[in-house]
Amino acid sequence: MSTITLNNEQQAMLNGEQGLARQMGMRLLLDMAAAAGATELIPVHTAHLSGVSPLTGGLGLRQFLARLAADPGPGVAVPTTLNSAGCDEAQFAEMRITAPDFLEHNHEIVALYTRLGVQPTQSCTPYEWEGVVTEGTAAWAESNAICFGNSYCGLTTNRESGLSALACALTGYTPKYGLLAEGARRPNLEVTVTAVLHDPTDFSILGDWIGKQRQSHWKLPLGPIPLIKGLPADLNHEQRKALTAAAANYGCPLLYIEGLSDAPEGEFQDHLVFDEAALAQRYADLRPSSPVSLITIGCPQASVGELRATAELLRGRPLPPDGPPVWVFTSAHNKAIAEKTGLAEAIRASGALLLENTCPEVVPYDQSWVHHVLTNSMKAEHYIKSGLNGIPTSVMKLADCVRVARGEWQVEENGERGVRSAERGVRSAEQDAHRLTPTPPHPHTGAFAANGRGLPSQPSFTVRGEAFVTDAPITLLGFVNRETGVIEEEGHPANGQSLAGKIAIFPKGSGSTVAPYVLLELFYRGQAPLAIVNTDIDQQSAPACSLEGIPYAYSFDGDVIGRINNGDMVELKREGDRVELRVLGRVTAVLTFN
């Protein structure tokens, strides 16, 4: 493990002299630094926090923030902005949200962040706000903003989780590892585009398509970093934004466009070709095949350019009352500009709902009437179909979305095709890859033990209990029941099984940067795993384990997934820096701390 020498300010934070919030933040940073082998902490200039909506953050987020805000000390140490919230509080009734206490919980979350000194921008597009630092070292935790900032703005940030970004914001530092390390920002995929792309949705489909090609043998420790050839060098803001937002669906933190950005020498895992046939096929797959209930525009939140395009399509002709409602999502910053320029009035005059402070992917839709969503964004499609809402979602260009709203485009109903498309949308690239290496059907026998690493902040411990083992990544947000710990993901090898009260052994977490708050909620409800074992350090699991003392270990010298059976009785024991995992006979699960 690495050793970091702290300066006086950092040591004071770790000692709790600047409040509980900074103490917890510094402890988490040191854990992450040691796990990644980082040897120094470096200053950050800006932070952006994810985990705002009650839909994504839940009880875990609210209780954790309340704990920090009770002893905030000086609060955040650098300018820090806040991601999209779960609703537009001023238009809550118009959004027809029926989730119990949602408005109150939303207000509570924003207020707690504000108490910590966070600027309550409630926007997933910090790069569009005046005064926000968009160059230098940062700690951003919204996937589309990470990819946009790294790709176009001169920003350097890792793909932080909501918890790790908060730790960086509170302390003003981040470990120097990942994309911050010298020579790390190399492209690992070469993509040639022969299709002609014009509409922003074309670029959105390209970004998502790149992520969907992932193969199990690729080695992408920092996620896909494509070098894209064949695109015009004069892409406008909306095209760039759509591309990076969709590429981030599958963990892309950075991309290079030949002719637009200078790329270092690549270490390419594959060469991909995106042609006219691939583009046409994706549009065909994503076309609505059942009646549309709701149309959402603005994911990420609509830029002024997107608002202008929407207003021009809607201007002067009211939407039919019997058609699907149109909801346009934007930031408070861009909405203020739209109000001054007449764009907001044009959108509202058509009958569309113009919303601020929220985003399509974090809204709890009332599924008594929202059965099928149409959008112009692959980012929205990716998340609305996930376990957060589980609503079938289709994608068309903005102009075609408006045609559907006006009743000028007839849906060719094909329920069978629609079901297949919906299922395809819920699968992630990592889960597709899992199907190539299924869990062995026959149990392993005989003695087994392996040694791994732990988090520096955790004391010696001994944990004995039943093993939960899967060789597939676990998507905590949306696919693990945050009240019971049961995996609820059709097609996952552990579907229907519970993590609660077991020693959970799995490769890593996947999906949203907000996922650690699901683990926190399980902990607060008494339904967390006894301990977590990952094959490599995991940004989803480790931060929550660090903050709440859930025993954690990773990087073992033996095949802990291949040699331990689901249901075995195992012991995880830490003494000093050494963590041993071994198979036991039948014992009663106990937890002791030495």
C-alpha positions in Angstrom: 0.0 0.0 0.0 1.1 3.5 -0.7 2.1 6.0 2.0 1.1 9.6 1.7 2.7 12.3 3.8 0.0 14.8 4.9 0.6 18.5 5.2 -0.6 20.4 8.3 -4.0 21.3 6.8 -4.7 17.7 5.7 -3.6 16.3 9.0 -6.0 18.7 10.8 -8.8 17.5 8.6 -8.0 13.8 9.4 -7.9 14.6 13.1 -11.4 16.1 13.0 -10.2 19.6 13.8 -12.3 21.0 10.9 -15.5 19.1 11.5 -16.9 15.7 10.9 -17.6 16.3 7.2 -14.0 17.0 6.3 -12.7 14.3 8.6 -14.8 11.7 6.8 -13.8 13.1 3.4 -10.1 12.9 4.2 -10.4 9.4 5.5 -12.1 8.3 2.3 -9.5 10.0 0.1 -6.7 8.2 1.9 -8.5 4.9 1.5 -9.0 5.4 -2.2 -5.4 6.6 -2.6 -4.0 3.5 -0.9 -6.2 1.2 -2.9 -5.1 2.8 -6.2 -1.5 3.0 -5.3 -1.4 6.8 -5.3 1.5 8.5 -3.5 0.2 12.1 -3.3 -2.9 14.2 -2.9 -3.2 17.1 -5.4 -5.5 20.1 -5.2 -8.8 20.3 -7.2 -10.2 23.5 -8.6 -13.8 22.5 -8.9 -16.2 19.7 -7.9 -19.6 18.6 -9.2 -21.8 16.2 -7.1 -24.2 13.5 -8.2 -26.8 12.0 -6.0 -29.7 14.6 -5.6 -32.9 12.9 -6.5 -34.7 10.8 -3.9 -35.2 8.3 -6.7 -31.5 7.6 -7.1 -30.1 8.6 -3.6 -33.0 7.4 -1.5 -32.8 7.0 2.3 -29.1 6.3 2.2 -28.4 9.8 0.7 -30.7 11.6 3.1 -29.3 10.0 6.2 -25.7 10.4 5.2 -26.1 14.1 4.3 -27.9 14.8 7.6 -25.0 13.2 9.4 -22.5 15.4 7.6 -24.6 18.6 8.0 -24.9 18.1 11.7 -21.2 18.9 12.0 -20.3 20.5 8.7 -17.3 22.5 9.8 -16.3 25.0 7.1 -18.2 22.9 4.4 -16.8 22.5 0.9 -13.3 23.7 0.3 -13.7 24.5 -3.5 -16.5 25.8 -5.7 -18.9 22.9 -5.9 -22.0 22.5 -8.1 -25.0 20.2 -7.7 -26.5 17.7 -10.2 -30.1 17.5 -11.3 -32.8 17.1 -8.7 -35.7 14.7 -8.9 -38.3 17.4 -9.8 -39.1 21.0 -10.6 -40.4 22.0 -7.2 -42.3 25.0 -8.6 -44.1 22.7 -11.1 -44.5 19.6 -8.9 -48.2 19.3 -9.5 -47.8 19.5 -13.2 -45.3 16.6 -13.2 -48.0 14.4 -11.6 -45.5 12.6 -9.3 -47.2 10.3 -6.9 -44.2 8.8 -5.0 -44.9 9.3 -1.3 -43.2 12.4 0.3 -41.1 12.9 -2.8 -41.3 16.7 -2.8 -40.4 17.0 0.9 -37.4 14.6 0.4 -36.2 16.4 -2.7 -36.3 19.7 -0.8 -34.5 18.2 2.2 -31.6 16.8 0.0 -31.0 20.2 -1.7 -31.1 22.0 1.6 -28.6 19.6 3.2 -26.2 20.1 0.3 -26.6 23.8 0.5 -25.8 23.7 4.3 -22.5 22.1 3.3 -21.7 25.1 1.0 -22.6 23.5 -2.3 -24.1 25.8 -5.0 -27.6 24.4 -5.6 -27.4 24.6 -9.4 -29.4 21.4 -9.8 -27.9 20.9 -13.3 -26.2 18.0 -15.0 -24.5 20.4 -17.4 -22.1 22.4 -15.2 -20.0 23.1 -18.3 -22.9 25.4 -19.5 -23.0 27.6 -16.4 -21.3 31.0 -16.3 -18.6 31.1 -13.7 -18.0 27.4 -13.4 -14.4 26.3 -13.7 -14.1 24.0 -16.7 -10.3 23.6 -16.9 -7.7 22.2 -14.6 -8.0 19.4 -12.1 -11.5 18.6 -11.0 -13.6 16.0 -9.1 -16.8 15.6 -11.1 -19.4 12.8 -10.6 -22.0 13.2 -13.4 -21.0 10.9 -16.2 -22.0 13.1 -19.1 -20.2 16.1 -17.6 -17.1 14.0 -16.9 -16.8 13.0 -20.5 -17.7 16.4 -21.9 -15.2 18.2 -19.6 -12.3 15.8 -20.2 -13.0 15.7 -24.0 -13.5 19.4 -24.9 -12.8 21.7 -22.0 -9.2 21.1 -20.8 -10.6 19.6 -17.6 -8.9 16.6 -16.0 -11.2 14.5 -13.7 -11.6 10.9 -12.8 -15.0 9.3 -13.1 -15.8 10.0 -9.5 -18.7 8.4 -7.6 -21.1 10.7 -5.8 -19.3 9.9 -2.5 -15.7 10.4 -3.7 -16.6 13.7 -5.4 -18.1 14.9 -2.2 -14.9 13.9 -0.3 -12.8 15.9 -2.8 -15.1 18.9 -2.5 -15.0 18.9 1.3 -11.2 18.6 1.5 -10.1 20.4 -1.7 -7.9 17.4 -2.7 -8.0 14.2 -4.7 -5.5 11.3 -5.0 -3.4 11.4 -8.1 -4.4 8.2 -9.9 -6.5 7.1 -12.8 -6.9 9.7 -15.5 -4.9 12.1 -13.4 -1.8 10.0 -13.6 0.9 10.8 -16.3 0.3 8.9 -19.5 -3.1 7.5 -18.5 -5.3 9.4 -21.0 -4.5 7.2 -24.0 -7.2 6.1 -26.4 -7.9 2.4 -26.3 -10.4 2.0 -29.1 -10.2 3.1 -32.7 -13.5 4.0 -34.3 -14.0 4.9 -37.9 -17.3 6.6 -38.8 -18.4 6.2 -42.4 -22.0 7.1 -41.8 -23.0 10.7 -42.4 -24.2 12.3 -39.1 -26.1 15.6 -38.9 -28.7 15.5 -36.2 -27.6 15.5 -32.5 -29.5 12.2 -32.1 -27.2 10.7 -34.7 -24.3 11.5 -32.5 -26.1 10.2 -29.4 -26.7 6.9 -31.2 -23.0 6.7 -32.1 -21.8 7.3 -28.6 -24.1 4.6 -27.2 -23.2 2.2 -30.0 -19.5 2.4 -29.2 -20.2 1.3 -25.6 -22.5 -1.6 -26.7 -19.6 -3.2 -28.7 -17.6 -4.0 -25.5 -16.1 -7.5 -25.5 -15.1 -9.5 -22.4 -11.4 -9.8 -23.6 -10.9 -6.0 -23.9 -8.7 -4.5 -21.1 -10.2 -1.1 -20.3 -9.3 -0.3 -16.7 -10.4 3.4 -17.1 -13.4 2.6 -19.3 -13.7 3.0 -23.1 -11.6 5.9 -24.5 -12.2 6.0 -28.2 -10.3 7.8 -30.9 -13.1 8.6 -33.4 -12.2 9.2 -37.1 -14.3 10.4 -39.9 -16.3 13.1 -38.1 -16.3 16.8 -39.1 -13.9 18.9 -37.1 -16.5 21.7 -36.8 -19.0 19.9 -34.6 -21.4 22.2 -32.8 -22.1 22.2 -29.1 -25.2 20.1 -29.3 -23.5 17.4 -31.4 -20.5 17.2 -29.1 -22.8 17.1 -26.0 -25.0 14.3 -27.4 -21.9 12.2 -28.3 -20.2 12.4 -25.0 -23.4 12.0 -22.9 -24.3 8.7 -24.7 -20.7 7.4 -24.7 -20.7 7.9 -20.9 -23.6 5.4 -20.6 -21.0 2.6 -20.7 -18.3 4.3 -18.6 -16.5 6.3 -21.2 -14.7 9.2 -19.3 -13.0 10.8 -22.3 -13.0 10.6 -26.1 -10.9 12.0 -28.9 -12.1 13.2 -32.3 -9.6 13.3 -35.1 -9.1 16.8 -36.3 -10.7 18.3 -33.2 -8.5 17.1 -30.4 -4.9 15.9 -30.3 -4.7 12.3 -29.1 -1.6 10.7 -27.5 -0.4 7.4 -28.9 -3.1 4.7 -28.5 -3.1 1.3 -27.0 -6.0 0.0 -29.1 -8.0 -3.0 -28.0 -10.1 -3.1 -31.2 -11.0 -1.2 -34.4 -14.8 -0.5 -34.9 -16.6 0.8 -38.0 -19.9 2.7 -37.7 -21.5 2.8 -41.1 -24.8 3.8 -42.6 -26.2 0.4 -42.0 -25.4 0.5 -38.3 -27.0 3.9 -37.9 -30.1 2.8 -39.8 -30.4 -0.4 -37.8 -30.2 1.4 -34.5 -33.0 3.9 -35.6 -35.1 0.9 -36.6 -34.5 -0.9 -33.3 -35.3 2.2 -31.3 -38.5 3.3 -33.2 -41.7 3.2 -31.2 -43.7 0.0 -31.6 -46.5 0.8 -29.2 -48.4 4.0 -28.3 -46.3 6.7 -26.7 -47.4 8.1 -23.3 -44.9 10.9 -22.8 -42.2 12.7 -24.8 -39.1 14.0 -22.9 -36.6 16.4 -24.4 -33.4 17.5 -22.7 -31.1 14.7 -21.4 -28.6 16.1 -20.5 -30.6 19.2 -19.7 -31.3 21.2 -22.9 -28.8 23.8 -24.0 -30.0 27.2 -25.3 -29.4 25.8 -28.8 -31.6 22.8 -28.1 -34.3 25.1 -26.6 -34.2 27.2 -29.7 -34.6 24.2 -32.0 -37.5 22.9 -29.9 -39.2 26.3 -29.8 -39.0 26.6 -33.6 -40.6 23.2 -34.1 -43.4 24.0 -31.6 -43.9 27.7 -32.4 -47.3 28.8 -33.6 -49.2 25.6 -33.4 -50.6 24.1 -30.2 -50.1 20.5 -29.5 -53.3 18.4 -29.7 -54.8 17.7 -26.3 -55.2 14.0 -26.9 -51.6 13.5 -27.9 -48.7 12.5 -25.6 -47.5 15.4 -23.3 -44.1 17.0 -24.2 -41.8 17.7 -21.3 -38.7 19.9 -22.0 -36.0 19.7 -19.3 -33.3 22.4 -18.9 -31.2 24.1 -16.3 -32.2 27.2 -14.4 -29.3 29.0 -16.1 -30.6 28.2 -19.6 -34.2 28.7 -18.7 -33.4 32.2 -17.6 -31.9 32.9 -21.0 -34.9 31.3 -22.7 -37.3 33.6 -20.7 -35.4 36.7 -21.9 -35.3 35.6 -25.5 -38.9 34.5 -25.9 -38.0 30.8 -26.3 -39.7 29.8 -23.1 -42.9 31.5 -24.0 -42.9 29.8 -27.4 -42.5 26.4 -25.8 -45.2 26.9 -23.2 -47.6 28.4 -25.7 -47.6 25.1 -27.6 -48.8 23.3 -24.5 -45.4 21.7 -23.7 -44.2 21.8 -20.1 -40.8 23.6 -19.6 -39.1 22.2 -16.5 -35.9 23.3 -14.7 -33.6 21.8 -12.0 -34.5 18.2 -13.0 -33.7 15.7 -15.7 -35.7 12.8 -17.4 -33.6 10.0 -15.9 -34.2 10.9 -12.2 -38.0 11.5 -12.2 -40.3 8.9 -10.6 -42.9 8.7 -13.3 -46.5 7.8 -12.5 -46.8 4.5 -14.3 -50.5 4.5 -14.1 -50.3 6.6 -17.2 -46.7 6.6 -18.3 -46.3 3.3 -20.1 -44.0 4.2 -23.0 -41.6 7.2 -23.2 -40.2 8.7 -26.4 -37.0 10.8 -26.3 -34.3 12.1 -28.6 -31.5 11.0 -26.2 -29.8 7.7 -25.8 -28.8 8.8 -22.3 -32.4 9.1 -21.3 -33.3 5.8 -23.1 -30.5 4.0 -21.1 -31.7 5.1 -17.7 -35.5 5.4 -18.1 -35.5 1.7 -19.1 -33.3 0.7 -16.2 -34.6 -0.5 -12.9 -35.1 3.0 -11.7 -38.4 3.3 -13.6 -38.3 0.2 -15.9 -40.4 2.0 -18.6 -40.0 1.0 -22.3 -38.3 3.9 -24.1 -37.9 4.7 -27.8 -35.6 7.2 -29.5 -36.2 9.5 -32.5 -34.8 12.8 -33.8 -36.2 15.9 -32.2 -38.3 16.8 -35.2 -39.7 13.3 -35.3 -40.6 13.5 -31.6 -42.6 16.6 -32.3 -44.3 14.8 -35.3 -45.4 12.1 -32.9 -46.7 14.6 -30.4 -48.8 16.2 -33.2 -50.1 12.9 -34.4 -48.3 13.2 -37.7 -46.3 10.0 -37.3 -48.2 6.8 -36.9 -46.8 4.1 -34.6 -46.8 0.7 -36.2 -47.7 -1.4 -33.3 -45.7 -4.6 -32.9 -45.8 -5.6 -29.3 -43.4 -8.5 -29.8 -40.7 -6.3 -31.4 -41.2 -3.7 -28.7 -40.7 -6.2 -25.9 -37.4 -7.4 -27.4 -36.2 -3.8 -27.8 -37.0 -3.0 -24.2 -35.1 -6.0 -22.9 -32.1 -5.1 -25.1 -32.1 -1.6 -23.6 -31.9 -2.8 -20.0 -28.8 -5.0 -20.6 -25.5 -3.4 -20.1 -22.3 -4.1 -22.1 -20.7 -5.7 -19.0 -23.7 -8.0 -18.5 -23.7 -9.0 -22.2 -20.0 -9.9 -21.8 -20.9 -12.0 -18.8 -23.0 -14.3 -20.9 -19.7 -15.4 -22.5 -18.3 -16.7 -19.2 -21.2 -18.2 -17.2 -20.8 -19.3 -13.6 -19.6 -22.9 -13.5 -22.5 -25.2 -12.8 -20.6 -27.7 -10.6 -19.5 -26.8 -7.0 -15.8 -26.6 -6.0 -14.6 -28.8 -3.2 -11.6 -28.9 -1.0 -9.7 -26.3 1.1 -9.2 -22.8 -0.3 -7.6 -19.7 1.0 -6.3 -16.5 -0.6 -4.8 -13.2 0.6 -5.8 -9.7 -0.5 -5.8 -6.1 0.4 -8.0 -3.9 2.6 -8.7 -0.2 3.2 -6.2 1.6 5.5 -8.9 3.2 7.7 -10.4 -0.1 8.7 -9.2 -1.9 11.8 -8.5 -5.7 12.2 -11.7 -7.7 11.8 -13.0 -11.2 11.6 -16.2 -11.9 9.7 -17.7 -15.3 9.3 -20.8 -16.1 7.3 -22.4 -17.4 4.2 -20.8 -16.5 0.9 -22.8 -14.8 -1.9 -20.8 -15.3 -5.1 -21.4 -14.2 -8.6 -19.0 -13.7 -11.5 -21.2 -10.9 -13.0 -20.8 -7.2 -12.0 -23.7 -6.0 -9.9 -25.5 -2.8 -10.9 -26.5 -1.5 -7.4 -28.6 1.5 -8.6 -31.8 0.2 -10.2 -31.2 -3.5 -10.0 -30.7 -4.1 -6.2 -33.7 -3.7 -4.0 -32.5 -0.9 -1.6 -34.8 -2.2 1.2 -34.1 -5.9 1.1 -30.7 -6.4 -0.8 -32.3 -8.7 -3.3 -31.0 -8.5 -6.9 -33.9 -7.8 -9.2 -32.4 -8.1 -12.6 -33.8 -10.6 -15.1 -31.0 -12.4 -16.8 -28.4 -11.8 -14.0 -27.1 -15.1 -12.6 -28.0 -14.0 -9.1 -31.4 -12.7 -9.9 -33.7 -13.2 -6.9 -30.9 -13.7 -4.4 -30.1 -11.4 -1.5 -26.8 -9.8 -0.5 -28.1 -9.0 3.0 -26.2 -10.6 5.9 -23.8 -12.4 3.6 -20.1 -12.0 2.6 -20.7 -10.7 -0.9 -18.0 -11.7 -3.5 -18.3 -10.2 -7.0 -16.0 -8.5 -9.5 -17.2 -4.9 -9.1 -20.2 -2.6 -9.2 -21.4 -1.1 -12.5 -23.7 1.7 -13.6 -24.4 5.1 -12.1 -22.0 7.2 -10.0 -24.8 7.4 -7.4 -24.7 3.6 -6.7 -22.8 3.9 -3.4 -25.9 5.5 -1.8 -27.8 2.2 -2.4 -25.2 0.4 -0.3 -25.5 3.1 2.4 -29.3 2.7 2.5 -28.9 -1.1 2.9 -26.5 -0.4 5.8 -28.9 2.0 7.5 -31.8 -0.5 7.1 -29.7 -3.4 8.5 -29.8 -5.2 5.2 -26.2 -4.6 4.0 -23.7 -7.5 3.3 -21.6 -8.5 6.3 -18.6 -7.7 4.1 -17.7 -7.1 0.5 -15.0 -8.7 -1.5 -14.1 -7.4 -5.1 -11.6 -8.7 -7.5 -10.3 -5.1 -8.0 -10.8 -1.9 -6.1 -14.4 -0.7 -6.9 -15.5 2.9 -6.9 -19.0 1.8 -6.3 -18.5 -0.4 -3.2 -15.3 0.9 -1.5 -16.4 4.5 -0.7 -19.5 3.3 1.2 -17.6 0.6 3.0 -14.9 3.2 4.0 -17.4 5.7 5.4 -19.6 3.2 7.4 -17.0 0.6 8.3 -18.3 -2.3 6.3 -15.4 -4.8 6.1 -13.9 -4.6 2.6 -11.2 -6.4 0.7 -10.0 -6.7 -2.9 -7.2 -7.9 -5.2 -6.7 -11.4 -3.9 -3.9 -13.7 -5.0 -6.3 -16.5 -5.7 -9.5 -17.0 -7.7 -12.0 -16.1 -5.0 -14.9 -16.2 -7.5 -13.9 -19.3 -9.3 -13.0 -21.3 -6.2 -15.7 -20.3 -3.7 -19.3 -21.5 -4.1 -22.4 -19.5 -3.5 -23.6 -20.7 -0.1 -20.2 -21.7 1.2 -19.4 -20.7 4.8 -16.3 -18.5 4.7 -14.1 -16.4 6.9 -12.7 -12.9 6.0 -10.0 -12.0 8.5 -7.8 -8.9 8.6 -4.7 -8.6 10.7 -2.6 -5.5 9.9 -2.4 -5.0 6.2 -3.2 -8.6 5.4 -6.7 -9.8 4.6 -7.3 -13.6 4.3 -10.4 -15.2 2.8 -10.9 -18.9 3.4 -13.6 -21.5 3.1 -14.9 -23.0 6.4 -17.3 -25.7 7.5 -20.7 -24.9 8.7 -20.5 -22.2 11.4 -22.9 -19.6 12.8 -22.3 -16.2 11.2 -20.7 -13.7 13.6 -18.9 -10.4 13.4 -16.2 -9.3 15.7 -13.8 -6.4 15.7 -10.5 -6.7 17.4 
